[in-house]
């Protein structure tokens, strides 16, 4: 499952690889801002306390229930 964190002002952080090295890719409104080698580098762009991890829930086949009817 892919990991992803989102923050205010359109920031998104995703793990990626650059030249066979793992980085944290910072994007804003879909545009690449930086490939960071550490969390400290990410903190230069966005307050880490404002980030929320996006958790994709597994889909169930045939499940048509909704919260609102």
N, C-alpha and C positions, 0 to 999 in steps of 0.2 A: 504494500500500500504506500502511495506517495505521501510524503510529509510536506506540510506547507504552513507558513505562518503569515497572517495578515495584520496590518496595522492601519492607523489613521492616514489620511491624505493619499490613499491608493498604494501604499507600500505593500510588497509581498516578498517573502524570503523563502527560497526553496534550495534544498541541497542539489549540487550539480558537480560535474567534473570538468576541469579545465587542465589540459595537458597532463592527464593521468593523475591529477591531484584533486582531492575533494575540496570544494569551496561552498560558501553560502552565497547564493546569487541574490542580490537585492535588485528588485524591479519597482518602478513607480509608474502606475497607470500603464503597465505592460511594457515599458521601455527599460532596458538594462541600465542600471545605475552603477553597479560595481560587483565584482566577484571578490568576496572577503575570505581571508584565510582563517579568521578567528571571530568569535562572538564580539570581542572588543571592537573590531573593525565595523561590524554591523551596527554597533551602538553609536557610531559617528553619524549614521544616517537616520536612525529611528530609535526612540526610547524603547528599550527592551520590555519595560513594564507595560507598554501599550500593545504588545503583540499578543495575538490569540492564535492558537493552533487550530487549523481546520481539520476536523475529523470526518472522514467520509464514512457514512454508515452503509453497511452491506444492503444491497437491494434484494427484495424477496420477489420471486416470480409470481405473478398472479395476484399480488397484493394491491387491491384497489381502494383500501380504506383511506379516508382523508380526515384531517382534523376538523374541517368545516363541512357541513352538509347543507 
